[in-house]
Amino acid sequence: MPAALYEFGSFRVDGGERVLLRNGKPVALPPKVAETLVLLLSRAGHIVEKDEILRSVWPDTFVEEASLTQNISLLRKALGETHEEHRYIETIPKRGYRFVAPVRVITSDTESPRPRAAVALRPLALGAIALVLAVAVLFLYFRPGAKPALPPPSPRSIAVLPLVPIGASSSDEYLGLGIADALITKLANVQQITVRPTSSVRKYYGAKRDALAAGRELGVESVLEGSIQRAAGRVRVTLQLLRVADARPLWTGSFDETFTDILSVQDSIADQVTKTLALSLTARERSRLKKHDTDDIEAYEAYLKGRFHWNKRTEEGFKRGVEHFSRAIELDPLYALAYAGLADCYNLFNNYDLAPATETGPKAKAAALKALEIDPELAEAHTSLALVREVYDFDQIAADESYRRAIELNPNYSTAHHWYGLFLVQMGRSDDAIRHLQRAHELDPLSNIIGVGVAWAHYFARQNDRSIEISRKNIDAVPDFWPAHLVLGWSYEQRRKFPEARGEFTKAIDLSGRNTLPLASLGHLHAISGNERDALRVLEEIEARSRQRYVSAYFPAAIYAGLGRKAEALDWLERASRERAYWLISIHVNPWFDGLRHEQRFQQLERSLGFQAYAERFH
């Protein structure tokens, strides 16, 4: 592309350095976004076809059109464009884009040497560019009303992308994500690095992706990517570790082994990554990296399939997960990670309102305890056991101990910080809760549900304006994620902005396929705003649904509480207690039930849930 200087409005672009300045100050742009801008400037006033942009910006790489759309969106944000006004970049439907603002092209013949600000940003000045870009990106990310920009790279951070399957049959679809998940689990035991969790990288599974773009989106220093091919009892794994800042390959490796040697291959990969990153490992870390949870390759394969299906977060996925984890345990009764996976499945049946904890809680507890009997230092099992103790045992002191032990064993385990944060806010420790949720967000910056959890914590802490601010940013980032609309609706309701709350609840209901939680939220809103008839209609729909499948008793309780029908609300809450409904734990801080707090039955219920014992211990 041309290496000229371009000026338009208050902006200057160095086409050779790929640097964007605004009023002489640098504006952070990911490399592919900067290349897109330079191409459009070089053709200012003319249409640049989408295919041409894709060929020029991603040469020799197949990427989907969505990558280009995202580049344009980030570019418009950096230039200060709004959805209503495109002063610089015009979209030509079904064709491409055109840079429409007047552009002044400057060559070496028309200008004196470049300003020092531009010279200081040469690629060799890595320390300076890292500092400047970090400050600029943080400004873009946190300025009021801004849609979150790409996260700045964390120091010593890595993303392991799902391996791309080559010629794989449908029965091997789990391999690419499953092996990445296994490597993530291994590397997460090294405290000197931050490893993005599987929940962050699974979006890249099966996609035609740009590994460096993924690394920038995930905010990491390096990315491990590659392919896997399985045939005739052998497996070939080809990998490269790339530095995201300059696309430099730090390590490449190829393994061609029998499938029965896949565990040794993973050991070699983890060892090479830690050596390449020049990490000094403790004895415990070296031991955890070399540790095999099983030596039975068939059990290991069943475990990979279990994690693949569990990660789908669907009812069918959890059922398939139970099948595969159980098969792994059948093949190797001492497979601790398989027991932890089984506990995770049973826990989330209740969390996702698919089955009562009276049915799944004992199974989750037994699996988690068995995992810890085999491996007392397994952070995942401590986290699973903590949730059982919180929701099923109502032993909040023991739950707190299990969460803290999990984080002590693996400070980089985002799920432990996430679930502990949710637990703490329900125990009334909002400041500690927000701290852990923010740490979970740092570890897993693209997790939609963790982002919503931060807003959720502020809502239960009665910080509704802050919750609204965070929720709006979450929705700007992912408009179709219904939990974000739900939490925004809750905060609007508490601010007595009933029309706005109704709109958000309606969106959440539509986007979720009429999930019971947003439906009950709308029913509660109807109730407290004086619309008893519509509140009762929602209640009828929920009760009719409960005759077809499991529905938590917590939801009718919320609507009856909004209607002021205390006796009926308490009846349903006590029923929710008997079935160990997941959402019941929130009654201690949920404003929906403020009208019941002086009732003797409600206070007795809170004591039975372990809140009083916890408060005496920790407050």
C-alpha positions, -999 to +999 in steps of 0.1 A: +000+000+000+011+036-005+034+051+021+022+087+018+009+109+045-028+117+045-046+146+062-084+150+067-102+171+093-081+170+125-065+136+115-032+127+100-023+092+088+012+079+081+006+053+054+040+037+059+040+035+097+002+028+099-001+055+125-033+076+131-029+109+148-057+133+159-045+168+166-010+154+169-019+127+194-019+090+186-052+071+182-049+033+189-059+011+159-054-026+155-031-034+126-057-047+102-080-017+110-051+006+102-044-012+069-081-008+060-080+029+066-048+034+045-064+015+016-095+036+017-075+068+019-054+058-010-086+055-030-105+085-015-136+094-034-138+060-051-156+028-042-133+001-029-150-033-034-153-056-004-133-083-023-105-060-029-103-049+007-103-086+018-075-095-006-054-065+003-058-065+041-058-103+045-035-116+017-033-154+014-059-158+042-095-167+039-116-146+063-153-140+064-169-107+055-178-102+092-141-094+099-143-066+074-175-053+089-159-053+124-129-035+110-151-008+096-170-005+128-139-001+149-125+024+124-157+045+125-155+045+163-119+057+162-128+085+138-157+096+160-185+087+136-220+079+150-246+055+137-266+085+123-237+104+107-209+089+086-187+119+078-157+099+065-167+063+054-197+057+032-212+022+029-221+012-006-247-016-002-236-050-015-204-035-030-180-019-006-170+014+010-159+049+000-139+075+019-160+106+013-142+134+033-117+157+015-082+142+018-048+160+014-021+137+002+014+147+013+046+134-002+083+139+006+084+167-020+056+187-004+065+185+033+095+188+056+105+159+078+077+142+097+067+154+131+086+138+160+054+123+174+051+101+143+088+092+142+087+081+178+062+054+169+085+034+146+082-004+151+116-006+167+105+016+196+085-013+212+085+001+247+072+035+237+045+022+213+033-003+240+028+025+265+012+049+241-012+023+227-021+010+261-031+045+273-051+052+241-069+019+242-078+023+279-092+057+270-113+043+242-125+015+265-135+034+295-147+068+283-184+074+292-209+059+268-183+042+247-187+008+232-159-014+246-129-014+224-104-043+221-088-050+255-051-041+259-028-070+260-022-085+295+015-091+304+026-126+299-008-136+284-017-163+259-047-176+240-049-212+228-072-213+199-092-244+190-072-265+165-086-265+130-096-300+120-084-312+086-105-338+069-122-347+102-153-367+103-183-355+123-174-380+151-141-362+156-155-327+157-146-324+194-109-328+188-100-292+179-117-276+209-111-305+232-074-305+229-072-267+231-093-270+264-068-296+277-038-273+269-056-244+285-062-265+317-025-274+318-011-239+312-035-223+336-015-240+364+014-216+356+008-185+377+033-163+358+010-162+327-026-155+321-043-180+299-076-171+283-102-197+293-121-220+269-152-199+273-134-171+255-118-190+227-146-214+218-162-187+196-133-194+172-140-231+169-147-242+133-143-206+120-121-193+092-102-170+115-073-147+116-052-159+146-036-124+151-070-107+150-082-132+175-052-125+197-059-087+196-096-092+203-087-114+233-061-089+245-031-113+247+006-110+240+008-143+222-015-168+205-011-206+199-029-218+168-027-247+145-044-277+130-051-314+138-056-343+114-066-378+125-064-408+102-057-445+104-050-444+141-025-415+139-028-379+147-009-350+132-007-317+151+009-286+136+012-256+157+028-221+159+031-197+187+028-161+174+036-128+190+005-107+184+023-073+183+043-080+152+032-115+139+066-129+147+066-167+151+080-175+185+079-213+180+066-238+155+061-275+160+047-305+142+039-339+158+029-370+139+021-398+164-003-426+171-034-413+187-025-432+219+005-408+223-017-376+222-011-371+260+027-370+254+021-346+225+002-322+249+030-325+274+056-315+247+035-286+236+030-272+271+067-276+278+077-258+246+053-229+253+067-223+288+103-226+275+096-202+247+081-176+270+111-180+293+091-189+323+107-201+355+084-227+369+080-238+405+083-275+414+045-276+418+039-260+384+063-284+367+045-313+384+011-301+373+023-296+337+036-331+335+007-347+354-017-370+335-051-372+350-055-404+331-033-427+310-063-444+294-066-429+259-102-440+255-112-424+288-093-392+277-112-392+244-145-395+263-135-366+285-128-344+255-162-352+241-178-344+275-161-309+277-171-302+241-208-308+247-207-292+282-193-260+266-224-257+245-244-246+276-276-262+264-299-289+280-289-314+253-252-304+257-254-311+295-271-345+289-244-355+264-217-342+288-231-365+315-229-395+292-193-389+281-180-380+315-197-411+329-181-432+302-146-417+310-151-426+347-162-461+338-130-466+318-108-449+345-124-448+380-096-425+392-100-398+365-104-367+387-111-342+359-139-364+345-156-363+380-152-325+380-168-323+346-197-345+358-202-322+388-202-292+364-230-307+343-252-315+373-246-280+388-256-262+356-288-282+352-300-263+382-284-230+374-301-230+340-334-239+355-335-273+338-339-295+370-342-289+407-311-291+429-329-318+450-324-340+419-290-328+407-273-315+438-265-349+454-250-361+422-229-329+418-217-332+453-207-368+451-188-362+419-170-331+432-160-349+465-147-379+445-126-356+423-111-341+454-105-375+470-084-383+439-068-349+435-071-325+465-055-297+444-080-296+416-093-261+415-122-270+392-135-295+417-133-271+446-153-246+426-179-272+417-182-282+454-185-246+465-216-242+443-231-273+457-225-261+493-240-227+485-272-238+467-279-274+479-263-276+514-271-240+523-237-241+541-224-206+531-193-207+554-182-240+537-190-226+503-168-195+510-139-218+520-142-239+489-142-208+466-112-193+483-093-226+481-100-229+444-086-194+438-056-201+460-048-232+439-054-215+406-056-176+407-061-176+369-093-197+370-119-172+358-149-193+367-139-195+404-136-156+405-169-153+386-190-177+408-173-164+440-182-129+430-219-138+425-218-156+458-203-127+477-229-102+464-257-125+476-240-126+510-241-088+511-203-083+505-207-061+474-173-045+474-155-079+475-180-093+450-172-065+425-135-070+429-137-107+421-160-101+392-137-075+377-108-100+381-129-126+363-135-100+335-098-093+333-091-130+328-120-135+304-126-101+288-149-113+260-172-133+283-207-118+279-220-135+311-191-122+333-197-087+319-234-090+329-223-103+363-205-070+370-237-051+363-257-077+383-235-071+413-240-033+412-278-039+409-279-061+440-257-035+458-285-010+451-261+010+428-286+012+400-271+041+381-238+023+378-256-009+369-274+009+341-242+024+328-224-010+327-255-027+312-257-002+284-221-008+275-227-046+276-256-041+252-236-019+229-210-046+227-234-075+222-269-062+214-286-097+212-274-111+246-306-112+265-292-113+301-278-078+295-312-065+287-326-083+317-303-067+342-308-033+326-346-038+330-341-047+367-322-014+373-347+007+354-375-009+375-357+002+407-353+037+393-391+037+387-386+040+350-413+015+342-417+020+304-380+016+299-379-015+321-409-030+302-390-025+270-359-043+282-378-072+297-397-076+264-365-077+245-350-103+269-381-124+266-380-123+228-342-129+225-343-158+250-372-177+234-395-168+264-371-179+291-389-180+325-366-155+343-373-125+321-409-135+319-412-135+357-394-102+357-420-087+335-448-102+357-432-086+387-430-052+369-467-054+360-474-062+396-456-033+413-467-008+386-504-015+393-511-037+363-526-066+382-544-082+353-512-086+331-493-098+362-518-126+367-516-134+330-479-139+333-484-160+364-509-182+345-483-188+317-456-197+342-479-221+361-490-237+328-454-242+318-446-258+352-472-285+343-451-295+313-416-293+328-396-281+358-400-245+366-385-230+397-410-220+425-389-188+428-406-172+398-443-173+410-430-161+444-415-130+427-449-121+411-469-127+443-444-105+462-449-077+436-487-080+440-483-077+478-498-111+484-473-120+511-487-153+523-487-168+488-452-153+480-439-170+512-456-203+503-438-203+470-404-193+485-406-221+510-414-245+482-383-231+463-363-238+495-375-274+495-365-279+459-332-260+464-339-235+435-308-217+423-322-182+424-335-185+459-300-176+473-305-140+459-335-132+482-311-119+508-303-089+486-330-089+460-352-057+463-382-077+449-386-092+484-381-060+505-418-060+515-413-094+531-382-088+552-401-081+585-422-112+581-412-139+606-415-167+580-391-148+557-366-143+585-368-180+593-362-188+557-331-166+556-317-183+586-323-217+570-303-205+540-273-199+561-272-161+558-271-154+596-243-179+603-223-164+575-228-128+586-217-137+622-186-153+607-175-128+581-191-094+589 
